[in-house]
């Protein structure tokens, strides 16, 4: 049995350094990426698909340079693995799919950290999509359900360390057909690092009320910034009791860097 779900990338960035002497060089990334999770009865797989091309007048500065698609995957706290596709000309359309696979049985869950990117032979990292950590559980009939917590970054309202900041975190189930029940579900924890001091008993508002999407408001003090504008990180988690195919408890969390204004 093969069950699958797909998630589109929430964060896509262009990273390109171009010599300003190439006045006519205007490379524009036209790439997208999404993830697909599936279970074949023995293994749980997470595939990232990257596709697209570079548009604009890229030949003025890239010349005979090439673009290579890359997929990076990590399961739980294991080591990261990178897969590379075939290099193509920047303006040539490409599509590439790969990702990690882990042995799995019904009732088990795993957290996947995934990224799709384009490497340029001229400037290095050209474009990427970083997916939010996604915890995937396997049901007893082979269905898969996932939980993702967002946002992955946040900006404090105040970094003097004297005023309380607040941030709303949301948990999203994938696919939308997966459901949870209130009993056994909760906001799991909130913690801070660096110069982030989480208010006691935070989150002050934890919304677990099906069919409403779970959310939590974390309160914290921040600052001063440690290096640049970042003060530290704040972590928020959720425990959701997934009733679809008796998946059971899924724990999803995010550790978001906190930037000072």
C-alpha positions as CSV (number, residue, x, y, z in Angstrom):
1,X,0.0,0.0,0.0
2,X,1.3,3.4,-0.9
3,X,0.0,6.5,0.9
4,X,1.3,10.0,0.1
5,X,0.9,13.6,0.9
6,X,2.5,16.7,-0.5
7,X,3.6,20.0,1.1
8,X,4.7,23.2,-0.7
9,X,7.7,25.1,0.5
10,X,7.0,28.1,2.8
11,X,10.3,29.7,2.4
12,X,12.1,30.3,-0.9
13,X,15.1,32.5,-1.2
14,X,17.4,33.8,-4.0
15,X,21.1,34.0,-3.1
16,X,23.2,35.4,-5.8
17,X,26.4,37.5,-5.9
18,X,27.0,39.1,-9.3
19,X,30.0,41.2,-10.3
20,X,28.6,44.6,-10.9
21,X,30.7,45.0,-14.1
22,X,28.2,42.7,-15.7
23,X,25.6,45.5,-16.0
24,X,23.3,43.5,-18.2
25,X,23.3,40.4,-15.9
26,X,19.8,40.0,-14.6
27,X,19.3,36.3,-13.7
28,X,15.8,35.6,-12.2
29,X,15.1,32.3,-10.4
30,X,11.9,30.6,-11.6
31,X,12.0,27.5,-9.4
32,X,9.6,25.8,-7.0
33,X,9.8,22.8,-4.7
34,X,7.4,20.6,-2.8
35,X,7.6,17.5,-0.6
36,X,5.8,14.1,-0.8
37,X,5.7,11.6,2.0
38,X,4.7,8.0,1.4
39,X,4.7,4.6,3.0
40,X,5.0,1.4,1.1
41,X,4.4,-1.0,3.9
42,X,8.0,-1.2,5.1
43,X,9.6,2.2,4.5
44,X,8.6,5.8,5.1
45,X,10.0,8.1,2.4
46,X,10.2,11.8,2.1
47,X,10.8,13.1,-1.4
48,X,11.6,16.7,-2.4
49,X,11.0,17.7,-6.0
50,X,12.7,20.8,-7.3
51,X,11.8,22.1,-10.8
52,X,12.1,25.2,-12.9
53,X,14.7,27.3,-14.7
54,X,16.5,30.7,-14.6
55,X,15.0,33.4,-16.7
56,X,16.2,36.9,-17.6
57,X,19.5,37.9,-19.2
58,X,21.6,35.4,-17.3
59,X,24.1,34.6,-20.0
60,X,25.9,38.0,-19.6
61,X,27.5,36.9,-16.3
62,X,27.0,33.2,-16.1
63,X,28.3,32.3,-19.6
64,X,28.9,28.6,-19.8
65,X,28.1,28.1,-16.1
66,X,25.7,25.4,-14.9
67,X,22.9,24.9,-12.4
68,X,22.7,21.8,-10.4
69,X,19.6,20.8,-8.3
70,X,20.3,19.6,-4.7
71,X,18.1,17.9,-2.1
72,X,19.2,17.8,1.5
73,X,17.4,15.6,4.1
74,X,17.7,14.7,7.7
75,X,15.6,12.2,9.7
76,X,15.2,13.0,13.5
77,X,18.6,14.0,14.8
78,X,20.6,11.9,12.3
79,X,23.2,13.1,9.9
80,X,22.2,15.2,6.9
81,X,22.4,13.7,3.4
82,X,22.7,15.6,0.2
83,X,21.7,14.3,-3.3
84,X,22.7,16.0,-6.5
85,X,21.0,16.0,-9.9
86,X,22.6,16.5,-13.2
87,X,24.0,20.0,-14.0
88,X,22.2,21.9,-16.8
89,X,22.5,25.3,-18.4
90,X,20.9,28.0,-16.2
91,X,18.1,28.6,-18.7
92,X,17.3,25.0,-19.2
93,X,14.2,23.6,-17.5
94,X,15.1,21.0,-14.9
95,X,13.2,18.7,-12.5
96,X,14.8,16.5,-9.8
97,X,13.3,14.3,-7.0
98,X,15.1,12.6,-4.1
99,X,15.1,12.4,-0.4
100,X,15.5,10.1,2.7
101,X,13.9,6.8,3.4
102,X,13.6,5.1,6.8
103,X,12.3,1.7,7.8
104,X,9.0,2.2,9.6
105,X,6.1,0.3,11.1
106,X,2.5,1.4,11.8
107,X,2.5,3.5,15.0
108,X,5.9,5.0,14.5
109,X,6.7,8.6,13.7
110,X,9.7,10.5,12.3
111,X,10.7,14.1,12.0
112,X,12.0,15.2,8.6
113,X,14.1,18.3,7.9
114,X,14.2,19.0,4.2
115,X,15.6,21.5,1.7
116,X,15.7,21.9,-2.0
117,X,18.2,24.2,-3.7
118,X,20.0,25.2,-6.9
119,X,23.8,25.4,-6.9
120,X,25.4,27.6,-9.5
121,X,28.9,26.8,-10.8
122,X,29.6,30.5,-11.0
123,X,28.2,32.0,-7.7
124,X,27.5,28.9,-5.5
125,X,24.1,28.7,-3.7
126,X,21.7,30.4,-6.1
127,X,18.2,29.6,-4.7
128,X,16.7,27.4,-2.0
129,X,13.5,26.4,-0.3
130,X,13.8,25.4,3.4
131,X,10.8,23.4,4.6
132,X,9.6,23.6,8.2
133,X,10.4,20.4,10.2
134,X,7.5,18.0,9.6
135,X,6.7,15.0,11.9
136,X,5.1,12.2,10.0
137,X,3.2,9.3,11.6
138,X,2.3,6.0,10.0
139,X,-1.3,4.7,10.6
140,X,-2.3,1.0,11.1
141,X,-3.7,0.8,7.6
142,X,-0.6,2.5,6.1
143,X,-2.0,6.0,5.9
144,X,0.4,8.9,6.7
145,X,-0.3,12.1,8.6
146,X,2.0,15.0,9.4
147,X,2.3,18.0,11.7
148,X,4.2,21.2,10.9
149,X,4.7,24.1,13.3
150,X,5.1,27.7,12.1
151,X,6.5,30.3,11.9
152,X,10.2,29.3,11.6
153,X,11.5,32.8,12.4
154,X,10.2,35.7,14.5
155,X,11.0,39.3,15.2
156,X,10.7,40.6,18.8
157,X,8.6,43.7,19.5
158,X,11.2,44.8,22.1
159,X,14.8,43.7,22.8
160,X,15.5,45.7,25.9
161,X,14.8,42.7,28.1
162,X,12.2,44.8,30.0
163,X,9.0,44.3,28.0
164,X,7.1,41.1,27.3
165,X,7.0,40.0,23.7
166,X,4.4,37.6,22.3
167,X,4.4,35.2,19.3
168,X,1.6,33.0,18.0
169,X,2.6,29.6,16.8
170,X,0.3,27.4,14.7
171,X,0.2,23.7,14.1
172,X,-0.9,22.5,10.7
173,X,-2.0,18.9,9.8
174,X,-1.1,17.4,6.4
175,X,-3.1,16.3,4.5
176,X,-6.2,18.2,5.5
177,X,-8.1,14.9,5.7
178,X,-6.1,14.0,8.8
179,X,-7.9,14.8,12.0
180,X,-7.1,15.0,15.7
181,X,-9.1,14.9,18.9
182,X,-8.9,17.2,21.9
183,X,-8.3,14.4,24.5
184,X,-4.6,13.7,24.7
185,X,-3.6,16.8,22.7
186,X,-1.7,19.8,24.2
187,X,0.8,22.5,23.7
188,X,3.9,20.5,24.6
189,X,6.5,23.1,25.7
190,X,8.1,26.5,25.1
191,X,11.8,27.2,25.7
192,X,14.3,29.9,24.9
193,X,18.1,30.2,24.3
194,X,20.6,33.0,24.1
195,X,19.1,36.2,25.7
196,X,15.5,34.8,25.4
197,X,13.8,34.5,28.8
198,X,10.4,32.7,28.4
199,X,7.7,33.9,30.8
200,X,6.7,31.4,33.4
201,X,3.7,29.2,32.5
202,X,4.0,30.3,28.8
203,X,2.2,29.7,26.5
204,X,-0.6,31.8,28.1
205,X,-3.0,30.8,25.4
206,X,-3.1,27.2,24.1
207,X,-6.0,26.5,21.7
208,X,-6.7,22.8,21.3
209,X,-10.3,22.7,20.0
210,X,-11.0,20.5,17.0
211,X,-11.8,21.4,14.2
212,X,-9.9,24.6,14.9
213,X,-6.2,24.5,13.9
214,X,-4.1,24.2,17.1
215,X,-2.2,27.4,18.2
216,X,-0.3,28.8,21.1
217,X,0.8,32.3,22.2
218,X,4.3,32.2,23.7
219,X,5.4,35.2,25.8
220,X,9.0,36.1,26.4
221,X,11.6,38.7,27.2
222,X,14.4,39.3,24.6
223,X,17.7,41.1,24.3
224,X,20.1,42.4,23.9
225,X,21.1,40.9,20.6
226,X,24.1,38.5,20.8
227,X,25.5,39.0,17.3
228,X,24.1,41.1,14.6
229,X,20.4,41.4,15.3
230,X,19.7,37.9,16.6
231,X,18.9,37.5,20.3
232,X,18.5,33.7,20.4
233,X,15.8,31.2,19.7
234,X,12.4,30.3,21.0
235,X,11.0,26.7,20.8
236,X,7.3,25.8,20.7
237,X,5.8,22.3,20.4
238,X,2.5,20.6,20.1
239,X,1.3,17.1,20.9
240,X,-1.7,16.1,18.8
241,X,-3.7,12.9,19.2
242,X,-4.3,11.9,15.5
243,X,-7.3,9.7,15.1
244,X,-7.0,9.2,11.4
245,X,-6.0,5.5,10.9
246,X,-5.2,5.4,14.6
247,X,-1.9,7.2,14.0
248,X,-1.8,8.3,17.7
249,X,0.3,11.0,19.3
250,X,2.4,13.2,17.0
251,X,4.8,15.7,18.5
252,X,5.7,18.6,16.3
253,X,7.9,21.6,17.2
254,X,9.9,24.4,15.8
255,X,12.9,26.3,17.1
256,X,12.6,29.8,15.7
257,X,15.5,32.4,15.7
258,X,14.4,35.7,17.3
259,X,15.5,38.9,15.6
260,X,15.7,42.2,17.3
261,X,13.9,45.1,15.6
